[in-house]
Amino acid sequence: MDQEQRMKFLKIALYVIGVVFVVGVPAMMLWIWPDGWGWTPAQPEYEQMIMGVYATLGVFLILAAKDPLANKSIIWFTIWSSIVHGGIMFVHAIIDETDRINLVGDVPALFLVAYVLWYFMPKESQ
């Protein structure tokens, strides 16, 4: 895949991931699949904080889709924070039986976000 194609797909990925962070994360946590995306037992304060942080990040990813190379820092932050967040959640899901459902919920979703953005980032910008 050449750099022009990577940039095209990166812009699409940034927009889609941004929209998912703004709309999809709250929907998954509150209505669609709370067991796979929320806390057990429920902790509304933390869930609201996560939804707020991810909604904010989503807005910035949507803005970054206009000119990804001018916004490399937010893209790399999203990649690495998704790996760290997913890794921490993975460990907790292994240790705590009540969190195991996250192994098929938000843990793989976070690693997928990191991989997609890393894959489409132009190689000279890494």
NUZA-364381 format. One line per field, with one value per atom (N, C-alpha, C, O): residue number from 1; atom name; x, y, z. Coordinates in pm, whole numbers, plus 50000, padded with zeros to 5 digits. Atoms other than C-alpha are relative to their C-alpha. Example, Ala and Ser with C-alpha at 12.3 -4.5 7.8 and 13.67 -1.06 7.14 Angstrom:
2
k = c(1, 1, 1, 1, 2, 2, 2, 2)
a = c(N, CA, C, O, N, CA, C, O)
u = c(50089, 51230, 50090, 50194, 49918, 51367, 49923, 49974)
v = c(49881, 49550, 50120, 50118, 49881, 49894, 50109, 50220)
w = c(50000, 50780, 50000, 50066, 49994, 50714, 50073, 50090)
***
This chain:
126
k = c(1, 1, 1, 1, 2, 2, 2, 2, 3, 3, 3, 3, 4, 4, 4, 4, 5, 5, 5, 5, 6, 6, 6, 6, 7, 7, 7, 7, 8, 8, 8, 8, 9, 9, 9, 9, 10, 10, 10, 10, 11, 11, 11, 11, 12, 12, 12, 12, 13, 13, 13, 13, 14, 14, 14, 14, 15, 15, 15, 15, 16, 16, 16, 16, 17, 17, 17, 17, 18, 18, 18, 18, 19, 19, 19, 19, 20, 20, 20, 20, 21, 21, 21, 21, 22, 22, 22, 22, 23, 23, 23, 23, 24, 24, 24, 24, 25, 25, 25, 25, 26, 26, 26, 26, 27, 27, 27, 27, 28, 28, 28, 28, 29, 29, 29, 29, 30, 30, 30, 30, 31, 31, 31, 31, 32, 32, 32, 32, 33, 33, 33, 33, 34, 34, 34, 34, 35, 35, 35, 35, 36, 36, 36, 36, 37, 37, 37, 37, 38, 38, 38, 38, 39, 39, 39, 39, 40, 40, 40, 40, 41, 41, 41, 41, 42, 42, 42, 42, 43, 43, 43, 43, 44, 44, 44, 44, 45, 45, 45, 45, 46, 46, 46, 46, 47, 47, 47, 47, 48, 48, 48, 48, 49, 49, 49, 49, 50, 50, 50, 50, 51, 51, 51, 51, 52, 52, 52, 52, 53, 53, 53, 53, 54, 54, 54, 54, 55, 55, 55, 55, 56, 56, 56, 56, 57, 57, 57, 57, 58, 58, 58, 58, 59, 59, 59, 59, 60, 60, 60, 60, 61, 61, 61, 61, 62, 62, 62, 62, 63, 63, 63, 63, 64, 64, 64, 64, 65, 65, 65, 65, 66, 66, 66, 66, 67, 67, 67, 67, 68, 68, 68, 68, 69, 69, 69, 69, 70, 70, 70, 70, 71, 71, 71, 71, 72, 72, 72, 72, 73, 73, 73, 73, 74, 74, 74, 74, 75, 75, 75, 75, 76, 76, 76, 76, 77, 77, 77, 77, 78, 78, 78, 78, 79, 79, 79, 79, 80, 80, 80, 80, 81, 81, 81, 81, 82, 82, 82, 82, 83, 83, 83, 83, 84, 84, 84, 84, 85, 85, 85, 85, 86, 86, 86, 86, 87, 87, 87, 87, 88, 88, 88, 88, 89, 89, 89, 89, 90, 90, 90, 90, 91, 91, 91, 91, 92, 92, 92, 92, 93, 93, 93, 93, 94, 94, 94, 94, 95, 95, 95, 95, 96, 96, 96, 96, 97, 97, 97, 97, 98, 98, 98, 98, 99, 99, 99, 99, 100, 100, 100, 100, 101, 101, 101, 101, 102, 102, 102, 102, 103, 103, 103, 103, 104, 104, 104, 104, 105, 105, 105, 105, 106, 106, 106, 106, 107, 107, 107, 107, 108, 108, 108, 108, 109, 109, 109, 109, 110, 110, 110, 110, 111, 111, 111, 111, 112, 112, 112, 112, 113, 113, 113, 113, 114, 114, 114, 114, 115, 115, 115, 115, 116, 116, 116, 116, 117, 117, 117, 117, 118, 118, 118, 118, 119, 119, 119, 119, 120, 120, 120, 120, 121, 121, 121, 121, 122, 122, 122, 122, 123, 123, 123, 123, 124, 124, 124, 124, 125, 125, 125, 125, 126, 126, 126, 126)
a = c(N, CA, C, O, N, CA, C, O, N, CA, C, O, N, CA, C, O, N, CA, C, O, N, CA, C, O, N, CA, C, O, N, CA, C, O, N, CA, C, O, N, CA, C, O, N, CA, C, O, N, CA, C, O, N, CA, C, O, N, CA, C, O, N, CA, C, O, N, CA, C, O, N, CA, C, O, N, CA, C, O, N, CA, C, O, N, CA, C, O, N, CA, C, O, N, CA, C, O, N, CA, C, O, N, CA, C, O, N, CA, C, O, N, CA, C, O, N, CA, C, O, N, CA, C, O, N, CA, C, O, N, CA, C, O, N, CA, C, O, N, CA, C, O, N, CA, C, O, N, CA, C, O, N, CA, C, O, N, CA, C, O, N, CA, C, O, N, CA, C, O, N, CA, C, O, N, CA, C, O, N, CA, C, O, N, CA, C, O, N, CA, C, O, N, CA, C, O, N, CA, C, O, N, CA, C, O, N, CA, C, O, N, CA, C, O, N, CA, C, O, N, CA, C, O, N, CA, C, O, N, CA, C, O, N, CA, C, O, N, CA, C, O, N, CA, C, O, N, CA, C, O, N, CA, C, O, N, CA, C, O, N, CA, C, O, N, CA, C, O, N, CA, C, O, N, CA, C, O, N, CA, C, O, N, CA, C, O, N, CA, C, O, N, CA, C, O, N, CA, C, O, N, CA, C, O, N, CA, C, O, N, CA, C, O, N, CA, C, O, N, CA, C, O, N, CA, C, O, N, CA, C, O, N, CA, C, O, N, CA, C, O, N, CA, C, O, N, CA, C, O, N, CA, C, O, N, CA, C, O, N, CA, C, O, N, CA, C, O, N, CA, C, O, N, CA, C, O, N, CA, C, O, N, CA, C, O, N, CA, C, O, N, CA, C, O, N, CA, C, O, N, CA, C, O, N, CA, C, O, N, CA, C, O, N, CA, C, O, N, CA, C, O, N, CA, C, O, N, CA, C, O, N, CA, C, O, N, CA, C, O, N, CA, C, O, N, CA, C, O, N, CA, C, O, N, CA, C, O, N, CA, C, O, N, CA, C, O, N, CA, C, O, N, CA, C, O, N, CA, C, O, N, CA, C, O, N, CA, C, O, N, CA, C, O, N, CA, C, O, N, CA, C, O, N, CA, C, O, N, CA, C, O, N, CA, C, O, N, CA, C, O, N, CA, C, O, N, CA, C, O, N, CA, C, O, N, CA, C, O, N, CA, C, O, N, CA, C, O, N, CA, C, O, N, CA, C, O, N, CA, C, O, N, CA, C, O)
u = c(50085, 50000, 50090, 50181, 49916, 50148, 49953, 49847, 50026, 50155, 49869, 49800, 50125, 49864, 49879, 49783, 50108, 49640, 49994, 49886, 49996, 49755, 49933, 49855, 50056, 49662, 49849, 49776, 50144, 49319, 49932, 49832, 50059, 49245, 50018, 49933, 49979, 49395, 49895, 49840, 50103, 49157, 49865, 49793, 50127, 48862, 50001, 49903, 49990, 48983, 49989, 49921, 50007, 49031, 49857, 49810, 50138, 48682, 49910, 49833, 50085, 48517, 50029, 49936, 49964, 48710, 49954, 49906, 50047, 48633, 49851, 49807, 50145, 48262, 49966, 49877, 50024, 48273, 50032, 49959, 49965, 48448, 49895, 49863, 50099, 48190, 49865, 49801, 50135, 47875, 49999, 49917, 50002, 47964, 50040, 49978, 49956, 48150, 49888, 49857, 50112, 47864, 49885, 49826, 50109, 47610, 50032, 49946, 49960, 47806, 49996, 49949, 49994, 47857, 49863, 49840, 50128, 47501, 49887, 49804, 50120, 47263, 50028, 49957, 49984, 47406, 50060, 50005, 49932, 47647, 50075, 50198, 49934, 47716, 50092, 50194, 49914, 47861, 50139, 50238, 49872, 48137, 50076, 50193, 49937, 48209, 49999, 50072, 50011, 48116, 50078, 50152, 49933, 48245, 49905, 49784, 50077, 48131, 50067, 50184, 50134, 47997, 50000, 50105, 50014, 47866, 50063, 50047, 49936, 48065, 49974, 50061, 50039, 47882, 50097, 50114, 49907, 48137, 50117, 50155, 49889, 48421, 49954, 50024, 50052, 48206, 49976, 50006, 50020, 48108, 50133, 50145, 49869, 48473, 50057, 50106, 49948, 48576, 49923, 49984, 50077, 48289, 50038, 50046, 49959, 48391, 50136, 50155, 49864, 48758, 49998, 50059, 50003, 48683, 49920, 49956, 50074, 48423, 50089, 50087, 49908, 48681, 50106, 50134, 49900, 48946, 49937, 50000, 50068, 48692, 49984, 50005, 50012, 48629, 50134, 50139, 49868, 49003, 50043, 50115, 49969, 49037, 49923, 49977, 50078, 48758, 50067, 50079, 49928, 48941, 50132, 50170, 49871, 49271, 49984, 50079, 50023, 49113, 50018, 50045, 49984, 49132, 50145, 50171, 49857, 49513, 50080, 50138, 49936, 49660, 50147, 50191, 49858, 50025, 50023, 50125, 49988, 49967, 49953, 49967, 50055, 49810, 50056, 49987, 49938, 50055, 50000, 49985, 49992, 50081, 49871, 49877, 50126, 49712, 49977, 49919, 50015, 49719, 50090, 50046, 49910, 50025, 49955, 49972, 50057, 49867, 49888, 49881, 50111, 49559, 50052, 50000, 49942, 49770, 50055, 50018, 49933, 49981, 49908, 49919, 50092, 49706, 49903, 49862, 50086, 49487, 50073, 50013, 49921, 49767, 50013, 49993, 49985, 49826, 49867, 49861, 50132, 49454, 49957, 49913, 50036, 49389, 50085, 50035, 49911, 49692, 49964, 49962, 50040, 49588, 49868, 49853, 50128, 49235, 50016, 49948, 49974, 49365, 50048, 49999, 49947, 49563, 49889, 49877, 50107, 49266, 49894, 49837, 50098, 49035, 50050, 49970, 49943, 49272, 49993, 49960, 49994, 49303, 49861, 49836, 50132, 48941, 49893, 49866, 50100, 48677, 49881, 49824, 50114, 48408, 50030, 49938, 49961, 48604, 50031, 50070, 49963, 48657, 49927, 49983, 50077, 48384, 50070, 50049, 49927, 48610, 50099, 50143, 49908, 48837, 49937, 50008, 50067, 48575, 49926, 49854, 50066, 48451, 50099, 50151, 49918, 48659, 50149, 50220, 49857, 49002, 50039, 50130, 49962, 49014, 49970, 50041, 50032, 48847, 50113, 50148, 49888, 49128, 50122, 50188, 49886, 49396, 49975, 50068, 50034, 49212, 50018, 50072, 49981, 49204, 50149, 50188, 49856, 49578, 50060, 50139, 49944, 49656, 49960, 50044, 50048, 49440, 50072, 50120, 49933, 49586, 50149, 50203, 49859, 49942, 50021, 50114, 49985, 49894, 49989, 50065, 50023, 49767, 50086, 50091, 49911, 50010, 50109, 50172, 49892, 50248, 50133, 50166, 49881, 50573, 50109, 50182, 49897, 50797, 49964, 50049, 50039, 50595, 50019, 49996, 49983, 50672, 50135, 50172)
v = c(49883, 50000, 50124, 50136, 49880, 50334, 50103, 50088, 49899, 50642, 50074, 50110, 49931, 50808, 49917, 49971, 50089, 50507, 49994, 49997, 50001, 50490, 50125, 50116, 49875, 50854, 50002, 50047, 50005, 50801, 49913, 49953, 50090, 50505, 50049, 50026, 49943, 50680, 50106, 50110, 49898, 50972, 49936, 49981, 50071, 50733, 49938, 49950, 50066, 50538, 50102, 50076, 49898, 50856, 50049, 50066, 49953, 50975, 49894, 49925, 50107, 50638, 49975, 49965, 50023, 50580, 50118, 50098, 49883, 50937, 49995, 50023, 50009, 50889, 49888, 49904, 50110, 50554, 50044, 50011, 49953, 50719, 50097, 50094, 49901, 51001, 49935, 49965, 50055, 50795, 49853, 49813, 50144, 50426, 49956, 49865, 50041, 50402, 50021, 49929, 49985, 50556, 49902, 49846, 50092, 50346, 49858, 49789, 50135, 50024, 49989, 49888, 50005, 50110, 50009, 49948, 49974, 50220, 49909, 49867, 50066, 50033, 49870, 49772, 50114, 49787, 49878, 49769, 50113, 49571, 50044, 50039, 49951, 49706, 49896, 49933, 50102, 49371, 49998, 49976, 50005, 49385, 50131, 50135, 49869, 49755, 50078, 50176, 49926, 49868, 49933, 49837, 50055, 49796, 49907, 49925, 50090, 49513, 49998, 49959, 49942, 49609, 50139, 50201, 49871, 49924, 50112, 50118, 49885, 50238, 50121, 50160, 49893, 50526, 50116, 50176, 49887, 50788, 49973, 50060, 50035, 50606, 49985, 50026, 50017, 50516, 50136, 50153, 49867, 50883, 50065, 50132, 49943, 50984, 49941, 50015, 50066, 50728, 50049, 50079, 49953, 50831, 50144, 50177, 49862, 51197, 50009, 50086, 49999, 51130, 49949, 50009, 50056, 50911, 50087, 50096, 49908, 51155, 50117, 50159, 49890, 51434, 49955, 50024, 50054, 51218, 49980, 50007, 50021, 51128, 50128, 50127, 49872, 51492, 50039, 50084, 49964, 51549, 49906, 49950, 50091, 51239, 50039, 50033, 49953, 51366, 50123, 50134, 49881, 51700, 49961, 50020, 50045, 51517, 49935, 49932, 50065, 51335, 50097, 50053, 49901, 51659, 50010, 50031, 49990, 51666, 49914, 49966, 50090, 51359, 50031, 50019, 49975, 51454, 50121, 50129, 49885, 51783, 49966, 50046, 50042, 51587, 49866, 49786, 50128, 51300, 49972, 49858, 50022, 51353, 49941, 49848, 50054, 51290, 49858, 49775, 50135, 50986, 49903, 49794, 50087, 50841, 49986, 49880, 50011, 50922, 49897, 49814, 50096, 50727, 49858, 49766, 50134, 50432, 49949, 49841, 50047, 50411, 49995, 49904, 50005, 50496, 49883, 49825, 50117, 50226, 49871, 49780, 50118, 49971, 49991, 49884, 49999, 50073, 49969, 49884, 50022, 50087, 49854, 49788, 50139, 49753, 49901, 49798, 50089, 49594, 49993, 49885, 49998, 49704, 49926, 49848, 50069, 49586, 49850, 49771, 50142, 49255, 49931, 49824, 50057, 49191, 49989, 49886, 50003, 49281, 49896, 49832, 50100, 49060, 49858, 49768, 50132, 48766, 49977, 49867, 50013, 48832, 49994, 49912, 49986, 48925, 49934, 49979, 50077, 48678, 50085, 50058, 49916, 48948, 50087, 50141, 49918, 49132, 49918, 49975, 50086, 48832, 50036, 50022, 49965, 48948, 50109, 50120, 49895, 49243, 49943, 50013, 50064, 48995, 49986, 49968, 50004, 48983, 50131, 50142, 49870, 49341, 50108, 50114, 49882, 49652, 49973, 50053, 50028, 49488, 49980, 50049, 50013, 49364, 50127, 50157, 49877, 49687, 50102, 50169, 49906, 49895, 49959, 50043, 50047, 49677, 50018, 50047, 49980, 49697, 50147, 50175, 49856, 50079, 50030, 50096, 49975, 50085, 49943, 50009, 50064, 49842, 50073, 50099, 49934, 50014, 50133, 50162, 49870, 50357, 49983, 50054, 50026, 50222, 49953, 49999, 50057, 50027, 50107, 50105, 49900, 50326, 50126, 50207, 49884, 50584, 49990, 49886, 50003, 50681, 49962, 50014, 50056, 50499, 50103, 50088, 49900, 50806, 50088, 50160, 49918, 50970, 49928, 49985, 50077, 50696, 50030, 49975)
w = c(50000, 50000, 50000, 50083, 50006, 49901, 50104, 50166, 49896, 50125, 49977, 50073, 50029, 49948, 50043, 50099, 49956, 50011, 50152, 50211, 49853, 50374, 50057, 50151, 49951, 50421, 49983, 50071, 50025, 50267, 50106, 50165, 49902, 50493, 50144, 50229, 49867, 50796, 50029, 50139, 49981, 50747, 50030, 50119, 49976, 50727, 50139, 50214, 49869, 51032, 50113, 50213, 49896, 51236, 50018, 50131, 49991, 51153, 50064, 50155, 49948, 51222, 50148, 50228, 49860, 51546, 50086, 50197, 49927, 51654, 50027, 50139, 49981, 51599, 50098, 50182, 49906, 51781, 50142, 50235, 49866, 52076, 50053, 50172, 49955, 52088, 50026, 50127, 49993, 52032, 50043, 50125, 49979, 52042, 50139, 50195, 49866, 52373, 50102, 50178, 49905, 52574, 49970, 50063, 50034, 52383, 50046, 50101, 49957, 52450, 50152, 50206, 49853, 52818, 50065, 50170, 49935, 52889, 49953, 50033, 50052, 52659, 49925, 49946, 50091, 52406, 50069, 50060, 49938, 52605, 50125, 50127, 49879, 52954, 50065, 50124, 49939, 53069, 49937, 50007, 50069, 52808, 49999, 49960, 50009, 52839, 50130, 50143, 49874, 53189, 50111, 50087, 49883, 53536, 50074, 50073, 49914, 53760, 50135, 50144, 49998, 54003, 49938, 49923, 50067, 53838, 50083, 50204, 49937, 53915, 49910, 49832, 50092, 53744, 49993, 49886, 50003, 53844, 49906, 49827, 50087, 53670, 49856, 49763, 50135, 53373, 49934, 49815, 50055, 53326, 49964, 49861, 50027, 53348, 49870, 49785, 50121, 53082, 49877, 49774, 50115, 52855, 49963, 49845, 50027, 52892, 49935, 49841, 50057, 52821, 49856, 49767, 50135, 52519, 49904, 49786, 50088, 52381, 49960, 49844, 50030, 52405, 49899, 49802, 50094, 52236, 49864, 49761, 50127, 51970, 49919, 49798, 50070, 51885, 49937, 49823, 50053, 51844, 49887, 49797, 50110, 51624, 49874, 49763, 50115, 51400, 49939, 49817, 50050, 51374, 49934, 49833, 50055, 51309, 49863, 49785, 50129, 51014, 49883, 49771, 50107, 50814, 49954, 49835, 50033, 50829, 50099, 50194, 49904, 51000, 50029, 50144, 49976, 50953, 50090, 50158, 49911, 51132, 50142, 50234, 49871, 51419, 50045, 50109, 49966, 51464, 50149, 50191, 49855, 51838, 50056, 50138, 49948, 51906, 49948, 50018, 50054, 51678, 50076, 50114, 49924, 51854, 50145, 50206, 49866, 52190, 50001, 50092, 50007, 52084, 49985, 50050, 50018, 51969, 50132, 50178, 49878, 52285, 50121, 50204, 49886, 52532, 49986, 50086, 50021, 52374, 50036, 50094, 49963, 52414, 50152, 50210, 49854, 52776, 50068, 50157, 49941, 52861, 49979, 50073, 50029, 52689, 50077, 50123, 49925, 52856, 50148, 50207, 49858, 53204, 50018, 50112, 49991, 53143, 49979, 50044, 50025, 53007, 50128, 50164, 49876, 53326, 50105, 50171, 49900, 53546, 49964, 50053, 50042, 53339, 50028, 50055, 49968, 53391, 50151, 50196, 49853, 53766, 50062, 50150, 49938, 53845, 49913, 49801, 50074, 53735, 49954, 49848, 50038, 53728, 49878, 49817, 50116, 53455, 49876, 49774, 50114, 53221, 49872, 49763, 50119, 52985, 49919, 49798, 50071, 52899, 49899, 49809, 50095, 52719, 49861, 49763, 50130, 52443, 49972, 49872, 50016, 52485, 49966, 49854, 50029, 52519, 49990, 49928, 50012, 52553, 49853, 49806, 50141, 52191, 49919, 49823, 50072, 52076, 50012, 49915, 49980, 52227, 49920, 49860, 50079, 52068, 49850, 49774, 50141, 51735, 49959, 49852, 50027, 51751, 49983, 49888, 50007, 51820, 49872, 49805, 50119, 51539, 49872, 49786, 50123, 51276, 49980, 49870, 50015, 51346, 49972, 49887, 50026, 51360, 49856, 49789, 50134, 51035, 49892, 49795, 50104, 50839, 50014, 49922, 49989, 50977, 49894, 49880, 50098, 50698, 50066, 50172, 49938, 50765, 50029, 50127, 49971, 50741, 50120, 50172, 49886, 51020, 50133, 50239, 49878, 51269, 50058, 50162)
***
